[in-house]
Amino acid sequence: MRQRTDQELQERLKFEGLLSDLSARFVNLPNQQVDTEIEQGLKLIVKSLGIDRSSIAQFSEDRRTLKVTHTYATSRVPPMPAVILNEEQPWCTEKIRQGKTVVMCRVGDLPDEAAIDRQFLQRLRTKSNLIIPLAVGGSPLGLLGLGPSRESGSGLMIWFRD
């Protein structure tokens, strides 16, 4: 039990260090370097957490699609589509619009009403996923998605267990 507690503490400290490093990257950053730093930050997240993909997507003006603005993925997973139609992930899209974080320890465990989402994620070889809504002034703007491609993939799920 103590060894597990020590391991969780080390992982938490590593995660907090990651957050600190990511935050520091954007202090006093010129506008022309923001996109590059976002992409480097996503790469750092993937490597630090041992996951396979990290992406940022933004709702289109008409709110019918999510445009993937930045992404980083390992060679183990197919590239993220540039645009995700709401029809491809209707259940997840609705949760994001409601400002709810979506935690999928196993994509196969999604509820029946998320069958379309399950099929889409399986095509992308996603085994588990974390989708965090991004909002400005309470209005949903898009999402940050983190996805291991391996079943119960990484330490990522430690932070979001029940």
C-alpha positions as CSV (number, residue, x, y, z in Angstrom):
1,M,0.0,0.0,0.0
2,R,2.8,2.4,0.9
3,Q,4.6,1.7,-2.4
4,R,1.5,2.5,-4.3
5,T,1.0,5.7,-2.4
6,D,4.6,6.7,-3.0
7,Q,4.2,5.9,-6.7
8,E,1.0,8.0,-6.9
9,L,2.7,10.9,-5.2
10,Q,5.6,10.7,-7.6
11,E,3.2,10.7,-10.5
12,R,1.3,13.6,-9.1
13,L,4.5,15.6,-8.6
14,K,5.6,14.8,-12.2
15,F,2.2,16.0,-13.4
16,E,2.3,19.2,-11.4
17,G,5.8,19.8,-12.9
18,L,4.4,19.3,-16.4
19,L,1.6,21.9,-15.7
20,S,4.2,24.3,-14.4
21,D,6.4,23.9,-17.4
22,L,3.5,24.3,-19.8
23,S,2.3,27.5,-18.0
24,A,5.8,29.0,-18.0
25,R,6.1,28.5,-21.8
26,F,3.4,31.1,-22.5
27,V,4.5,33.9,-20.2
28,N,5.5,36.9,-22.3
29,L,5.3,34.8,-25.5
30,P,5.1,36.9,-28.7
31,N,1.9,36.2,-30.7
32,Q,3.7,34.8,-33.7
33,Q,5.2,32.0,-31.5
34,V,1.9,30.8,-29.8
35,D,1.0,28.1,-32.4
36,T,4.5,26.6,-32.2
37,E,4.4,26.6,-28.4
38,I,1.0,25.0,-28.4
39,E,2.3,22.2,-30.6
40,Q,5.4,21.7,-28.5
41,G,3.2,21.7,-25.4
42,L,1.0,19.0,-26.9
43,K,4.1,16.9,-27.7
44,L,5.3,17.4,-24.1
45,I,2.0,16.2,-22.8
46,V,2.1,13.1,-24.9
47,K,5.6,12.2,-24.0
48,S,5.2,13.1,-20.3
49,L,2.0,11.2,-19.8
50,G,2.9,8.2,-22.0
51,I,-0.2,8.7,-24.1
52,D,-0.5,8.5,-27.9
53,R,-2.4,11.7,-28.9
54,S,-3.2,15.2,-27.6
55,S,-5.3,17.5,-29.6
56,I,-7.1,20.9,-29.4
57,A,-10.2,21.5,-31.4
58,Q,-12.4,24.5,-31.8
59,F,-16.1,24.7,-32.6
60,S,-16.9,26.3,-36.0
61,E,-18.9,29.5,-36.2
62,D,-22.0,27.5,-37.0
63,R,-21.2,25.0,-34.2
64,R,-21.7,22.0,-36.5
65,T,-18.1,20.9,-36.6
66,L,-15.0,20.9,-34.5
67,K,-11.8,22.0,-36.3
68,V,-8.7,20.3,-35.0
69,T,-6.4,23.4,-34.7
70,H,-3.4,21.6,-33.0
71,T,-2.4,18.0,-32.5
72,Y,0.5,15.7,-31.7
73,A,0.4,12.0,-32.1
74,T,2.8,9.1,-31.9
75,S,3.2,6.8,-34.9
76,R,1.0,4.2,-33.2
77,V,-2.2,6.0,-34.1
78,P,-3.6,7.3,-37.3
79,P,-3.6,11.1,-37.8
80,M,-6.5,13.0,-36.4
81,P,-9.0,14.3,-39.0
82,A,-8.7,18.0,-39.6
83,V,-12.5,18.4,-39.0
84,I,-14.8,16.4,-36.8
85,L,-18.5,16.6,-37.7
86,N,-20.9,16.7,-34.8
87,E,-22.6,13.6,-36.4
88,E,-19.3,11.6,-35.8
89,Q,-19.3,12.3,-32.1
90,P,-22.8,13.5,-31.1
91,W,-22.8,12.3,-27.5
92,C,-19.3,13.7,-26.7
93,T,-20.1,17.0,-28.5
94,E,-23.2,17.5,-26.4
95,K,-21.3,16.9,-23.2
96,I,-18.7,19.4,-24.3
97,R,-21.4,22.0,-25.1
98,Q,-22.7,21.4,-21.5
99,G,-19.2,22.1,-20.2
100,K,-18.8,18.6,-19.0
101,T,-15.5,16.7,-19.0
102,V,-15.7,13.3,-20.7
103,V,-13.7,10.5,-19.1
104,M,-13.5,7.2,-20.9
105,C,-11.4,4.6,-19.2
106,R,-12.4,2.2,-22.0
107,V,-14.1,3.5,-25.2
108,G,-15.9,0.2,-25.3
109,D,-17.7,1.0,-22.1
110,L,-19.4,4.1,-23.5
111,P,-23.2,4.0,-23.0
112,D,-25.5,2.7,-25.7
113,E,-26.5,6.3,-26.6
114,A,-22.8,6.9,-27.5
115,A,-22.6,4.1,-30.1
116,I,-21.7,6.5,-32.9
117,D,-19.0,8.1,-30.8
118,R,-17.6,4.6,-30.0
119,Q,-17.4,3.6,-33.6
120,F,-15.6,6.9,-34.5
121,L,-13.1,6.5,-31.7
122,Q,-12.4,2.9,-32.5
123,R,-11.6,3.9,-36.1
124,L,-8.9,6.2,-34.6
125,R,-7.7,3.2,-32.5
126,T,-8.5,5.1,-29.3
127,K,-8.9,2.8,-26.3
128,S,-9.4,5.4,-23.6
129,N,-9.9,9.1,-23.8
130,L,-10.2,12.3,-21.8
131,I,-12.0,15.2,-23.3
132,I,-11.8,18.5,-21.4
133,P,-14.1,21.4,-22.5
134,L,-12.4,24.7,-23.3
135,A,-14.6,27.8,-22.7
136,V,-14.4,31.6,-22.7
137,G,-16.8,33.5,-20.5
138,G,-18.8,30.3,-19.9
139,S,-19.4,29.7,-23.6
140,P,-17.9,26.5,-25.0
141,L,-15.2,27.2,-27.4
142,G,-13.7,23.7,-28.1
143,L,-11.8,20.9,-26.3
144,L,-8.6,19.4,-25.3
145,G,-8.5,15.7,-26.0
146,L,-6.0,13.2,-24.5
147,G,-6.0,9.7,-25.8
148,P,-3.9,6.6,-25.1
149,S,-4.3,3.9,-27.8
150,R,-3.5,1.1,-25.4
151,E,-6.2,-0.4,-23.1
152,S,-6.0,1.2,-19.7
153,G,-3.1,3.0,-21.3
154,S,-1.1,5.1,-18.9
155,G,-0.8,7.0,-15.7
156,L,-3.4,9.4,-17.2
157,M,-6.2,7.4,-15.8
158,I,-4.8,7.7,-12.2
159,W,-6.0,11.3,-12.1
160,F,-9.5,10.5,-13.2
161,R,-10.4,7.3,-11.5
162,D,-13.6,7.0,-9.5
